[in-house]
Amino acid sequence: MTRGVIAFPTVGAMAFTHVVTFKWNDEDFDDSGVAEALRGLVARFDGVRSYLCGPDSGFTPGAYDFSVVGTFDDQESFVAYRDHPEHQRIVAEMIGPNLSSRTVVQLDH
C-alpha cells in the first residue's frame, strides 16, 4: 500500500488538526480506493497544511485499520473540506458501508 504526506506551505501561527481512525467490518477490506479518493479530494483545497491517510502499519496489535491526519490553517478550512459534497460522498459510499467503528480527535494549535 502506498502511504504519502501531502504538505503545503504554512501561513499564520494557529492550525487545526483532525485525526480520525477507522475499524473496518472486514479485516480484508481493500481501503486503497478510500485513500486515493481522499487524497484526490484534499488536493483541491486551500488551507490544507498537511494530509496523511492510509492503512495501519500492523505494528501494534489491536490498532484500528485506517487513519486520516489532516492539518488545516483553521477550523473554517477544515469545515470546507468536511462539508464538501465529494467528501460526503466518500464517507457515505466508501467508508460508511465498511465501517465498524471510528474515533475522532481534533486539536487547535
Secondary structure, DSSP 8 states (H G I E B T S, - for coil): ---EEEE----SS--EEEEEEEEESSTT--THHHHHHHHHHHTT-TTEEEEEEEE--S-STT--SEEEEEEESSHHHHHHHHT-HHHHHHIIIIIGGGEEEEEEEEEE-
